[in-house]
Amino acid sequence: MKDIEIAKILYLAKSKKYEVACASFDVVDHLFKLDVPKGLKRRKSSVQTLSMLADEKVKFGYDRKEAVAVADDDENETD
């Protein structure tokens, strides 16, 4: 991938601003754990992150109430 697909990134940012912002901060923090494509390795981390989100290599979204309740129960059991 020589050029960043700006249209994908703009669409991603336009339609889900809050979700993309939250996911971007988390992905930037954990970018070293991801398999970044060779063409993106020399780019800035913010560009790598948005490209990974736009290409759906990293999935993001809201947790369902049931999943959060189970996670909270598991956390309470360990305390």
PyMOL commands that set and color helices and strands:
alter all, ss='L'
color gray80, all
select helices_A, chain A and resi 6-15+17-29+31-33+38-40+45-54+65-78
alter helices_A, ss='H'
color red, helices_A
deselect
rebuild
show_as cartoon
